Amino acid sequence: MSRLSFRPRPLDITKKLPIVKNFKDFEDEEAPTSTRTQMLRIAAEADNEVQVQQVPSKKAASEIPTPQFVVVDTYERDYSRTFSQPTSYLRARGARAEIGEFVEYDLDNEDEDWLQEFNKEKKTLAAEKFETILFKLEVLDHKARERAGVITPTLASPIPVLLTFDAAVEALQSFSIKYGVFQSIYNYWKEKRERWQKPVLRRLQPPPPVNDTNPYNVFRPREKSHRLHTRRMQRRENNVQSFEKLRQVRRNLDQAKTLLEALIKREEKKRDVMENEVSLQRIQLKYKHETELLEDSLALPGFSSFPSKFASSEEEFVDSDDYSNSRPHPRPLMLQNSAFMDSKAAMASAGSIKREFGRRQAPYGWLHKLDPLEPLLLFTKPLDPEKLAGAGIAPPSDSSMPDGASACSWNIRGRIGRGGRIVFDRWNPLMHTPIDCGETLYIPPKPRPSSQFM
Amino acid sequence: MGSIDTPAVEENGSTQTPDATYTNGDGSSPPPAAADSAIARLGNESFRSNKRRSSMLPLEVGTRVLCRWRDVKFHLVKVIERRRMQCGGPNDYEYYVHYTEFNRRLDEWVRLEQLDLASVETVVDEKVEDKVTSLKMTRHQKRKIDETHVEGHEELDAASLREHEEFTKVKNIATIELGRYEIETWYFSPFPPECNDSLKLYFCEFCLNFMKRKEQLQRHMRKCDLKHPPGDEIYRSGTLSMFEVDGKKNKVYGQNLCYLAKLFLDHKTLYYDVDLFLFYVLCECDDRGCHMVGYFSKEKHSEESYNLACILTLPPYQRKGYGKFLIAFSYELSKKEGKVGTPERPLSDLGLLSYRGYWTRVLLDILKKHKGNISIKELSDMTAIKAEDILATLQGLELIQYRKGQHVICADPKVLDRHLKAAGRGGLEVDVSKLIWTPYKEQG
């Protein structure tokens, strides 16, 4: 969306914003306020589609037509002027159902029509009385169902009539109503009640089931805790599954912690190794320097075995270092496993991998051919000719060497420099000597006078 | 409505030229001279359209045609539904029409005489097209639908919108009587099935019970013991009182109120029970009792910091500042609770206007007086208006600008006054000292 480019920098709601009272200050400067506001507005509108421009909608407000209403002429007659407001605020009384005396039921069309028919010959039943009796029948029936323990929380199936005629007669004795009339009312009510298959009085009708999706049925019960809006909230629902999930998360985190602790230990060791290597190299350089000085004056025999020892130990270091560098993936795996193994087994497996690595390294043991006195290049890695060939990289053949030494590829010293470059050194960068001279102890005269060492 | 002299209209309708009748809204009838020549020119055409008429009747659902509205002008409508007249021939239908330029609340049943049959478009039935779009829609199509149903629907996706419109497309109750007023309804409301055969319902204005016959209401009024909403009065100023009604304690009242309110709110849902809501009912009081003018509902515990779920001013009391009073009241309650709040969405067209007016007035009044810098958060804490609403309001008025690498609020008094004027009157003031109220959570 091209609109994204117009999005203004998000506004920090906690940041205090200056209030600019004078618009003139603002306009004087040449900065593109107008386009900027334009952008702001566009972006704001994109953000909130409800956002309509203020002015047109305001104009529309006076024009939004609505349906009409009229005054009811019978109002003043129907509603009596009997209300006087107390000085104190009105307080709620109990609901009508709790007060009990109020007849909650209002006759409907059907009831009125029946009553009219019933009263046709002579007026025997007043509407109010009829209303009261129907109301009482409803309440009594509800109580009967309560006693029978068949009150359903939702309207799942038709609700049967439990109130018998005899029970109704007994309960409503006080109404002093003729037996025949009462019987007619009861029969009418029962017929209607069975046709409806639910209480006639709305208060007693159970709500539709929660899973009922018919939009014409309304006022379902709702459990607040189940109304989860986003998927994230649903995942956090408080139940056994979430508990198990969280326990799994905890286990994973514990393992990760063990892993990280081991990693820290390893890195500390590596740092120690590196420090040792550096000091070693310093010593070597110093030593070599001294040798050169000696060579200039007198040759000292018997030192040759000493540096070779150095070299071999060096190889050890390089080995272990390279191992961790070149095989980063198996290592963590192994560590993870080691949490479940005993330490001996872990050591054994580590040792075997190391041995295997040593074997692989052996054929390309150009290190062995090195001048034992020559310090190892730190931070570099040897090249793997097989991999080179696989990648289609051929080491440069040195045409300057007539004796065919170029046939042995490992005479060309290749290495992976820092940053992953592949480097073929023609000169030993430290000694400033051609590569194949490095094998001998002979050191040609330096290009520069060695006065700096003197 | 309903007062249209039928035969005259029919004649008019068939002789007017299509050109003249298409002037929706403005300039209803053609100037006399033009009409004369048009009649002469169109003698043939009206004959042809008469012939066409007999074959097109009854009109199909989906037909677009011009219809005479209460302003006596012709407006383009779409036929939503039709039904046979109770007393009439087999081809006598009345039609439920939607005025394309108006909100659905003005949809109504009309008689054939109100329709200008000469304007019937030849391509009628859109049902096929509708079905296709309801299945799978591209974003473009979706937007198209959104655009055609602009007001109040912006936040619903197209599918739920269709479902909603299908289920509520025809108003079931046409008018209600509530206290002093007989009111035309605006929308469908899912009354119990027993009520659906009635075009008019009679509400008791105090307990809100509804009945199908006037005599039933009159009998009810003789016994009804309520003169005010069945809750605690929590505010009184002059003749104005506010009552808090607990949906759990007064279930039937709460449900009645919802049935009633749905008649005037398009996107209100009655899906769930009223237990979890409090209803704040605003009344004008006199010696007949406390007459409801409007209300708002509020969740007892809102996870989304809603301080208002539904808000309604009854039509006879609209445009008198009650709506803004209700909005202001909802924020006063939030302040007492020490929380910020926001209304539940979607807002209707009228609701959005009221809210935007309220936010504009409250925020700009502060900006006018405030000295020094101010953050949106501070504005939110002062007003209990949610930070997002503050941002939307100020950005909508272009008062937040980006200068020298930071946002600033432009509060030029002249600009603020202009916006304040456009936002309209503040309505009735809420006098906080008269609010005696304990938040639901702190009630026993």
Interface residues (C-beta under 8 A of the other chain):
Chain A: P8 R9 L11 D12 I13 T14 K15 K16 L17 P18 I19 V20 K21 N22 F23 F26 A31 T33 R36 T37 L40 R41 A44 D47 N48 E49 V50 Q51 V52 Q53 Q54 V55 S57 K58 A61 I64 P65 T66 P67 Q68 F69 V70 V71 V72 T74 Y75 D78 Y79 S80 R81 T82 F83 S84 Q85 Y89 L90 R91 A92 R93 A95 R96 F102 V103 E104 D106 L107 D108 N109 E112 A127 E128 E131 R202 R203 P207 P215 Y216 N217 V218 F219 R220 P221 R222 K224 R227 H229
Chain B: M1 R70 F102 N103 R105 L106 E154 E155 F167 E177 G179 R180 Y181 E182 I183 E184 T185 W186 P190 P192 P193 E194 E205 C207 N209 M211 K212 R213 K214 E215 Q216 L217 Q218 R219 H220 M221 K223 D225 K227 H228 P230 G231 D232 E233 I234 R236 S241 F243 V245 D246 K249 N250 K251 V252 Q255 C258 L270 Y271 Y272 D273 V274 D275 L276 C285 D286 D287 R288 G289 C290 H301 E303 E304 P315 P316 Q318 P346 L347 D349 L350 L352 L353 R356 T360 L367 H370 G372 N373 I374 S375 I376 K377 E378 S380 A387 L391 A392 Q395 G396 L397 E398 I400 Q401 Y402 R403 K404 Q406 H407 V408 I409 C410 A411 D412 P413 K414 V415 H419 A422 A423 G424 I436
